[in-house]
């Protein structure tokens, strides 16, 4: 096995250990304090296709910030987003690097000032930003040191939120689509969903509403796991089963504290929960992730964001488990 392939395999296998790799980069200083140190930002390595020096950018007529223009990369026209402008930063030495990313079936380039390094972290070192001082474009805060005191903090950007700012997704749905995809599950049961992105949660909630599925939404894999444990206690007290409350778990992959792979593996290893179907709903696509979905025992995988594909996947899984009602 060549060194490059070995590195790819090792990086892919991290998903089975609640670990991941974060690319660290800088965008410049905050515009309100140009002399302040440049803060560290991060993005999951799985989202990165390539890192290349700044290329010639063609600015389209009428294009507005934070869009910078387009690049022609090996025959593919890729939009370029000024990530410094999004984060309200001013690069000291200009935009020197392009991060070519693949996310939610789209390819785009993020212009950044500099790239630092790739660090390997445990998801337990990553905390949700919503309950802290994070801005809308920051989904979580990563602690580079495993200790609780001191150490560097990295702002992990919410790519879904950034792309929504640049190119809002269509949120209105035709009534025919609603009528065609209504799903009926056992009365009294719900779908337990988990996603750390505010934009993603809104889209998921909208999709589940369209499908007629009652749900409880959580922000992290850990929060979803704790909710399941609560249901287990209630079921034991009432002499019932958790499946009388939860029809299906729908989870993202990348989440603070506990990722979707670990959540799925925990569910399937628990005798009280193992029969509850789990569907992974992620913007991280590719055969490697889909292979891991099978390895951790998930019952289905669907890429973000399509209500029709979500409906088809949930219908297939629920039908297989005989959890749909007439």
N, C-alpha and C positions, 0 to 999 in steps of 0.2 A: 504494500500500500504506500503511495507516495505521500510526502509530508503534508501537502495541501489537503488531500482527501482525508487524512487522519485528523487534521485540525477541524475540518467540516464535521466529521463524525463525532468528535469530542464535543463540539459546540452544540450539535443537535441533541446529543445524549443528556445535556444539562437539563432538558425539559422534564426528565424523569426524576430529578432530585430537588425540585423547587428552587433551582438556581437558573441564572441567566447572565448574559453579558451585555454591558452597557457601553455604548460609544460616547465618550466625553468630548465636548467641543465648547468653544467660546463664541459669543456673539458680539462682544464689545462691552462697553460700560453703559449703565442706565443713562438715558438721555437727560434725566434731571440732575445727574451728578457725573459729568463726563470724566472727572478725575478719579472716580471710584474704581476699585479693582474689577476686572471682568469676571463675572460669575460663571460657574460651570453649569452646563446643561447636558442632558443625556437623552439618548434614544436607543431602544432595543436593537441590538445588532441584527436580529432577524428581519428588521424592516429595511436594512441597508443592502442595496444591490451592488453599489460601487461608491468609491470615494475618489474624486478626480479634481485636478486643479481647475480653477476658474476658466471657463471657455467663453468664446464670443457669444453674446446674448443679443437676440433680435427682439426689439421691443415692438409689440403689435400696437396698431393705432387704437387709441382710446383705452389702453390698458392702465389700470390704476394700482397703486400700492395696496397690498404688499407684493403684487405680481411684478416681477422684473422683466419678463419676456419669455423667450423660448430658446432652446438650444437644439441643434441638430447633432445627435449622437448616434453614429453608425446607422444613419438612415431613419432613426426614430426621433420625432419631434417631441420634446419634453418641456413642459412648463416649468419655470423657475420661480420660486417663492423666496422673498427676502425675509429670512427668519429673524434677522436683527430687528427689522421694522415691526414684525409681529410681537416680539418680546420687548419693544420700546427700548432698544439698545442702539448705541452708535459704535460701529466697528472702528478701532483705532487705526488699523492698517488696511482697511477696506475688506471686501469680500474676496477671500483667496481660495476657498474650497467649495465644491459642490457635493452634497450628499445625495446620491441618486437612490430614491426610496421606492419600494413597492408596498402599497397599502390599500386594502379594500378594493383590489382589482385595478388600481390606478398607479401609474408611474409619474413621479414628479421629482424635481430637484430642489433641495433646500440650500440656499447660499448662506455660508457661515464664515466667520473670520478665520478660525483655526480649529484644528482637530488635535486633541491631546493624546488620548490612549483608550484602550479597551480594558474595562475592569470586570471581573467576575464576582457576582454578588449572589447572596441568598435573598429570596423574595421577602424574608422576614426583616431584612434591612431596609425595606421600602415601605414608607408610610403614606397613606392617602393624604392628599393635599387639601381636600375639601374641608376637613375639620381643623385645618391649620391656616397658615398665611398664604396659601397658594393662590395664584391668579387663575383666571378662567382657562388659560392655555397650559397650565401646569396640572397634570393629573396626579403626580405623586412626588415625594421627596425621598431621595436615596441617601443613606448614610454610608460613606465609603469605608468607615471603620465599624467593626461589629460591636464595639463598646457603646454604652448608652450616653457617655459624656464626651464632649469635644469631637474632633474629627471634621472632615469636610462634608458639606451637604451638596447634593446635586439636584437640580430641578429637572424632573423627567417630563418632557413636553407631551401634551395631549394632542397627538397628531390628528385625531378625529375632529377635535374642536378647531384646530387650525385649518384643516381642509374645509370644514363647514363655513368658516369665516370667508374663505377665498371663493368657494363654489358651493353654495347651499344646496343640499339635497332636496329633491321634490318630496314634500310631505303630504300632499293631498292625494287621496286614493279614490278611484272611481267606485261607485256603489256596486257595480257588477263584480268588482274584485272582492269586495266585502262579502257579498252573497255567495260567491263561488268558493270562498275559502273558510267559511265558518266551521270551526271544529268544536265538537261537544265532548267534554270529558265528564267523568263521574261527578255528580253533584256533591258539593262540599270540598272538592279537591282544587288545588291551585298549581300553577307553574311557578317554581322558585327560580328567579333569574339573578345573575350576578354579572356586573360590569363596572369598571372603575371610571369610565368616561361618561361625563354628563350628557354629551351629545349622543353617545351610543345608547345610554339608558332611555333617553327620550324616544329614539327611533325604535328600540325594542318594545317599549311600552305602547307606542303607537301601533306596532305590528301585532302585538298580542291582543290589543283592543280590537283591531280589525278582524282577527281570527276568533274573537269571542271567548278568549281564554282568560279567566281570572288569574291574577298573579301577585306575587310579592317580590319586590325588587330590592336587591342588596348591592353594596358598592364594592365589596371585595370577596375573594374566595373564603377568607376567614369568617367574614360576617355571615356568608351563606352556610358555612359549616356549623357555626354556632346556632344558627336558626334551625338547622336540621337536628342538632342535639336537643334543643328545646322541644321540638316536635316529638322526639323519641321519649323524653321524660313524660310529656303529656299523654302519649299513646300508652305507655306502661301504666300510668296512673288510671287511665280510663279503660284499660283492657282492650285497646284497639291496636291498629298498625299505623306506622307512619305513612304508608301508601294510601291510607284513608284521608290523608291531608295533602300529600304532595303527589301529583300525577307525573311530574317530570321536572328535571333540573336543566336549565339552559344557562350555560356559563361561557364567559370570555376566557381566553388563555392568559393574557398578560394582566395581572392584578397584584396590588400591593399585599404583602404579608403572606398570601397563599395564592399560587397561580391555579389556573383551571385544570392543569394536569394533576396536580396534587389533590385538589378538591375531588376530582373524578376518581382518582385512585383510592382516596379515603372512603368515598361512598361505596365503591365496589368491594372494599375489604371489610365493610361493616355488615354483619349478618342482619341487622335491623333495616339497612338501607339498600342493600345490594340489588334488590329487584326494581328499584326506582330507575327508570331510564334517564340517561344523561346525554344531552346534545351539546356539543361544543360549537359556539358561534363566534367566529374570529375573523379579524381582518388579516391575520397571518395565514397565508395559504401556502400551498406547495406540498409535494409528496412526503417530505420528511415529517411535517406536522401531522399529516393525515395518517402516516404510519404510527406515530406516537398516540394518536387518538385511539387507534385499534389496540395498541399495546397496553394502555391504561384502562381499557374496558369500556370506553364510551360507546354509546349506542348509535350515535350519529354525529355528523360534522356538516356545518353549513357556513359558507363564507358570507361576510357582511357586504352590503345591506340590501337585501331584496326580499320584500314581503312574500312574493310568490315562492321563492326558493325556501324561505323559512317555513312557509305553510306546508310545502311538499315534504320537507324533511320531517317536521313534527308529525304530520299525518302518517308518514311511513313508519316512524318509530312507534307512535301510539297504536297504530293498527297492528303492528307486529306484536306488541305487548298486550293487545286486546284491551286497550284502555279507552277507546272511543265508544261513545254511546250513540244510539240511533237518533 
